[in-house]
Amino acid sequence: MCHVPSFSLCVYIYIYIYIYIYIQRFVIVDNMAAKDRLLYFDLRARGEPTRMLYGLAGLSLEDDRMLFQEWPTRKASQFSL
């Protein structure tokens, strides 16, 4: 049997490749520039594509992962007015 990937998987792969090429062509990496930071839960979900794209592009990313138990205290400390 020949396995053909679904259409949605092909679309996601195309989008990832497009974003990868965009990052490679238009991002100028400066050593003195501010470091990008990803604050997300310690699981492979919506944050994982961002981690993978930065890894593929060779860009630095501060990956700040937190546990679900930490969320209420971090939310109160970082997002309070």
CYANA upper distance limits for C-alpha pairs under 8 A (distance plus 0.5 A):
  5 PRO  CA      9 LEU  CA      6.91
  5 PRO  CA     10 CYS  CA      7.33
  6 SER  CA     10 CYS  CA      7.02
  7 PHE  CA     11 VAL  CA      6.80
  8 SER  CA     12 TYR  CA      6.74
  9 LEU  CA     13 ILE  CA      6.70
 10 CYS  CA     14 TYR  CA      6.61
 11 VAL  CA     15 ILE  CA      6.70
 12 TYR  CA     16 TYR  CA      6.71
 13 ILE  CA     17 ILE  CA      6.69
 14 TYR  CA     18 TYR  CA      6.62
 15 ILE  CA     19 ILE  CA      6.65
 16 TYR  CA     20 TYR  CA      6.55
 16 TYR  CA     53 LEU  CA      7.86
 17 ILE  CA     21 ILE  CA      6.69
 18 TYR  CA     22 TYR  CA      6.65
 19 ILE  CA     23 ILE  CA      6.61
 19 ILE  CA     53 LEU  CA      8.31
 20 TYR  CA     24 GLN  CA      6.72
 20 TYR  CA     53 LEU  CA      6.78
 20 TYR  CA     56 LEU  CA      7.74
 20 TYR  CA     57 ALA  CA      6.85
 21 ILE  CA     25 ARG  CA      6.63
 22 TYR  CA     26 PHE  CA      6.51
 22 TYR  CA     27 VAL  CA      8.36
 23 ILE  CA     27 VAL  CA      5.90
 23 ILE  CA     57 ALA  CA      7.24
 24 GLN  CA     57 ALA  CA      6.71
 29 VAL  CA     33 ALA  CA      8.00
 29 VAL  CA     59 LEU  CA      8.09
 35 LYS  CA     60 SER  CA      7.45
 35 LYS  CA     61 LEU  CA      7.03
 35 LYS  CA     62 GLU  CA      7.38
 36 ASP  CA     60 SER  CA      7.67
 36 ASP  CA     61 LEU  CA      5.71
 36 ASP  CA     62 GLU  CA      6.59
 37 ARG  CA     61 LEU  CA      6.16
 37 ARG  CA     62 GLU  CA      4.99
 37 ARG  CA     63 ASP  CA      6.56
 37 ARG  CA     64 ASP  CA      7.52
 38 LEU  CA     47 GLY  CA      8.19
 38 LEU  CA     61 LEU  CA      7.52
 38 LEU  CA     62 GLU  CA      6.63
 38 LEU  CA     63 ASP  CA      5.61
 38 LEU  CA     64 ASP  CA      6.33
 38 LEU  CA     65 ARG  CA      8.40
 39 LEU  CA     63 ASP  CA      7.04
 39 LEU  CA     64 ASP  CA      5.31
 39 LEU  CA     65 ARG  CA      6.46
 39 LEU  CA     66 MET  CA      8.06
 40 TYR  CA     47 GLY  CA      6.93
 40 TYR  CA     64 ASP  CA      7.10
 40 TYR  CA     65 ARG  CA      5.79
 40 TYR  CA     66 MET  CA      6.84
 41 PHE  CA     65 ARG  CA      5.73
 41 PHE  CA     66 MET  CA      5.33
 41 PHE  CA     67 LEU  CA      6.33
 41 PHE  CA     68 PHE  CA      7.30
 42 ASP  CA     65 ARG  CA      5.39
 42 ASP  CA     66 MET  CA      5.95
 42 ASP  CA     67 LEU  CA      6.42
 44 ARG  CA     48 GLU  CA      5.83
 46 ARG  CA     50 THR  CA      8.33
 47 GLY  CA     51 ARG  CA      6.97
 48 GLU  CA     52 MET  CA      6.63
 49 PRO  CA     53 LEU  CA      6.57
 50 THR  CA     54 TYR  CA      6.72
 51 ARG  CA     55 GLY  CA      6.67
 51 ARG  CA     61 LEU  CA      8.16
 51 ARG  CA     63 ASP  CA      8.32
 52 MET  CA     56 LEU  CA      6.59
 53 LEU  CA     57 ALA  CA      6.56
 54 TYR  CA     58 GLY  CA      6.51
 54 TYR  CA     59 LEU  CA      5.71
 54 TYR  CA     60 SER  CA      7.35
 54 TYR  CA     61 LEU  CA      7.27
 55 GLY  CA     59 LEU  CA      6.87
 55 GLY  CA     60 SER  CA      8.24
 66 MET  CA     70 GLU  CA      6.83
 66 MET  CA     71 TRP  CA      7.70
 67 LEU  CA     71 TRP  CA      7.35
 70 GLU  CA     74 ARG  CA      6.67
 71 TRP  CA     75 LYS  CA      6.30
 72 PRO  CA     76 ALA  CA      6.71
 73 THR  CA     77 SER  CA      6.66
 74 ARG  CA     78 GLN  CA      6.33
 74 ARG  CA     79 PHE  CA      8.42
 75 LYS  CA     79 PHE  CA      6.01
 75 LYS  CA     80 SER  CA      7.93
 76 ALA  CA     80 SER  CA      6.02
